[in-house]
Amino acid sequence: MRAKWGQNFLVDSAWQARIVSYFTPEREFAEIGPGRAALTKHLKKKYSSFLLFEIDPQFKEIHTEDSKDYPYYQQDFLDWDFCVESKPVLDFSLIGNLPYESATAMILKIVKHSDQVKHFVFLVQREVAERLASKSGCRAYGSLSVLVQSYYEIELGPVVPPGAFRPAPKVDSQIVVGNRREPASSWDSDYAEFLKSCFLYKRKRLLFSLKKRFSEDSIRALYRSQSWSDNLRAEEIPLKEWPKIYRELKSV
């Protein structure tokens, strides 16, 4: 039976082990949504202690027998404050088979805490994985791509077919690996809003979006410095250029 939180359970043991093989935590880590212990059983073979976050109460008994070494939190990961025993975690890592409905929100929460989260390995819907890793000029490239890759280097693993799950989803899943860019940067909500506004009207020129936030003089100065055409669209700009563009517009 599918959980009401949208989880499709990974039942193929070979795929379970393969996901764990991508995971290389340096310090403390947590598994998000352990469910029936599909990944947990493989992780316990390699690691003597880690945290577990599970929102669904039906799985509590599975995970609380050895809760001294594997602390279990029955709560939504989205509500976690990135503290353990009132102390902020540092260089933390995360792993999990994320529910399709909340995967993007979870990853955005992690990006907001990138100064604390160094590494993650997730299984997500293939479409989400492509958005996270997409480059300029690709159809999936958007504000999510730029924002996440501004804080993390993203690597895509293999595609996991529907048959590896119960119940089988109607779409493919994919392994995604994130490693924090160093030195770690603090979350900038204004930068996130800037990116969102630039990609909001993908069929329109970037000029149209910028005029809603910045003065004509600052925009023209930017276009001259970059030798851009007025017809330029946001999806044509490479990832590495976006932080520089943001800083230049803010400095005028």
Protein Blocks (a to p, Z undefined) as FASTA:
>chain_A
ZZfkopacdfbfklmmmmmmmpccfbdcddehklnommmmmmmmmpgbdcdddfblklmm
mmmmmmmmmccddddfklpghiaehiacehiacdddddfklmmmmmmmmmmmmmmmmbdc
ddddfklmmmmmpcehiaklcfklmmmmmmpccdddddddfklpccddfbdcdddddddd
dddddddfklmmmmmmmmmmmmbcfklmmmmmpcfklmmmmmmmnopafkbcfklpcfkl
mmmmmmmmmmZZ
